[in-house]
Amino acid sequence: AVVFVIPLAFVNWLPALHILDRPQPIGLPGWVGFGAPLVAVACCALAGLAWRAGLRAYRSTGS
């Protein structure tokens, strides 16, 4: 789940496997360890869309 649902593994686990020259236990290709910048851009874009949706739906309390 941390590789595909919440891409936490792209930050530390997958690059560490590459640096330590260890095999990936789930059988992903080797180039996946270099995908951290792309995953970061995708997460930022998703967060930006969520932020805009939240701003559009925001209603002040009026106080």
N, C-alpha and C positions, 0 to 999 in steps of 0.2 A: 504494500500500500504506500510506503514512503517513496517508492520510485515512480509510480504512475499517478496516484491520487494526489498526494502532497509531495511535490518534487524535492523533498529534503535531501534525498540521497545524491542528487546532482551537486550539492554544495560540498559534501565531504566524502561520502562513501565511494562513489564511482571514481572520482579523481585519485583517491588514496589507493584504490585497488590498482590503478594504472601505475602510479609512482612506485608502489611496492612490488610491482610485477606479479600480482596474484591473479588467478583466474576468477571470472565473475561467476558466482554460484548459480545465478538464475539464467545464464546462457545468453546474455545480451552481447551484441558485437562490441569490439574494442573501441570503436569511435564514439560510442555513447558517453564515455567518460569526458569527452571534450564538449559536450552539449550544454554545459552549465550556463554560458552566456546567452544562448538561445532560450533556454528555459527561464532565465531571469527576465529577459525581455517579454516573453509570453506572460509570465506572472504579473509583471508590471502593467502590461496592457489589460489583462483581466481585472486587476485591481482598479485601474483607471476607469474601466467601464462600470464597475460596481460603484465607484465613487460618483460618477456622473448620474447613474440611476438613483442613487441615494439623494443627491442634490435636487434632482427633478421631483422626487416624491416628498421632499422635506416641507413641512408646514410649521411655521413658527408658533410658539405658544401665545404670542401677542403681549407678553409682559415686558 
